[in-house]
């Protein structure tokens, strides 16, 4: 599992795009789904995410595109996220996690 920190500005709704590779080749995402969860706790014991985003999956290019709604990302501070990938047999793997920092922006 890769640890990658993400820095964003409060209210930015630009999609988060992740391209998955394995041994430097595109990872086929045929039959897969993915969810990104954001939490205020690094190691929560309950499913109490601040928000979740379900990816649009491009199987051929190995790309996950996570959309963000403005009401979800109206945040400032340090949060934690992970990405769970689920295959066609309903087997789930956490493939990425890290800190997601929302900085205050100037333009409202």
C-alpha positions as CSV (number, residue, x, y, z in Angstrom):
1,X,0.0,0.0,0.0
2,X,1.3,3.4,-0.9
3,X,1.3,6.3,1.5
4,X,0.6,9.6,-0.4
5,X,-0.3,12.9,1.3
6,X,-2.7,15.2,-0.6
7,X,-2.9,19.0,-0.2
8,X,-6.0,20.8,-1.4
9,X,-7.7,24.1,-0.7
10,X,-11.0,24.5,1.1
11,X,-13.9,24.3,-1.4
12,X,-11.9,23.1,-4.4
13,X,-14.0,20.6,-6.3
14,X,-11.5,19.6,-9.0
15,X,-11.5,15.8,-9.4
16,X,-8.7,13.8,-7.8
17,X,-7.3,11.4,-10.4
18,X,-5.2,8.4,-9.6
19,X,-3.6,6.2,-12.3
20,X,-2.7,2.7,-11.1
21,X,0.2,0.8,-12.4
22,X,1.8,-2.5,-11.6
23,X,5.4,-3.2,-12.6
24,X,5.3,0.0,-14.6
25,X,2.3,-1.2,-16.7
26,X,-1.3,-0.1,-16.6
27,X,-3.3,-2.0,-13.9
28,X,-6.5,-3.3,-15.5
29,X,-9.4,-2.2,-13.4
30,X,-12.0,-4.3,-15.3
31,X,-14.7,-5.3,-12.8
32,X,-13.3,-3.0,-10.0
33,X,-14.9,-0.2,-8.0
34,X,-13.2,2.2,-5.6
35,X,-14.1,4.5,-2.7
36,X,-12.1,7.2,-1.1
37,X,-13.0,7.9,2.6
38,X,-11.9,11.0,4.5
39,X,-11.9,11.1,8.3
40,X,-10.8,13.5,11.0
41,X,-9.2,10.6,12.8
42,X,-6.1,8.7,11.5
43,X,-7.2,5.4,12.9
44,X,-11.0,5.4,13.4
45,X,-12.7,2.5,15.0
46,X,-16.1,3.2,13.4
47,X,-17.2,4.2,9.8
48,X,-17.7,7.9,10.6
49,X,-16.1,9.5,7.6
50,X,-16.4,13.2,7.0
51,X,-17.2,12.3,3.4
52,X,-16.7,9.6,0.9
53,X,-16.3,9.8,-2.9
54,X,-17.0,6.9,-5.3
55,X,-14.6,6.8,-8.3
56,X,-15.4,6.7,-11.9
57,X,-13.3,3.8,-13.1
58,X,-11.6,3.7,-16.5
59,X,-10.5,0.1,-16.7
60,X,-8.5,0.4,-19.8
61,X,-6.2,3.2,-18.6
62,X,-6.1,2.1,-14.9
63,X,-7.5,5.5,-13.9
64,X,-9.7,6.3,-10.9
65,X,-11.4,9.7,-10.9
66,X,-12.9,10.8,-7.6
67,X,-15.4,13.7,-7.8
68,X,-15.8,16.2,-4.9
69,X,-19.0,18.1,-4.0
70,X,-18.6,21.6,-2.7
71,X,-20.4,20.7,0.5
72,X,-18.0,17.8,1.2
73,X,-14.8,19.9,0.8
74,X,-15.8,23.0,2.7
75,X,-13.1,22.0,5.2
76,X,-10.0,23.5,6.7
77,X,-7.4,21.4,8.6
78,X,-5.7,18.1,8.7
79,X,-7.7,15.0,7.8
80,X,-6.9,11.4,6.8
81,X,-8.0,9.3,3.8
82,X,-7.7,5.9,2.3
83,X,-8.7,4.4,-1.0
84,X,-10.4,1.0,-1.0
85,X,-10.4,-1.0,-4.3
86,X,-13.0,-3.8,-4.6
87,X,-12.8,-6.5,-7.3
88,X,-15.5,-8.3,-9.1
89,X,-15.5,-11.0,-6.4
90,X,-16.2,-8.4,-3.7
91,X,-12.6,-8.7,-2.3
92,X,-11.5,-5.3,-0.9
93,X,-7.9,-4.0,-0.6
94,X,-6.8,-0.6,0.8
95,X,-4.4,0.6,-1.9
96,X,-3.5,4.1,-0.7
97,X,-3.7,6.2,2.5
98,X,-2.3,9.3,3.9
99,X,-3.0,12.8,5.2
100,X,-5.4,15.1,3.3
101,X,-4.8,18.7,4.2
102,X,-7.4,21.4,3.4
103,X,-5.8,24.8,3.5
104,X,-7.8,28.0,3.8
105,X,-8.2,29.8,0.5
106,X,-8.5,33.5,0.0
107,X,-11.1,33.8,-2.7
108,X,-14.5,32.7,-1.4
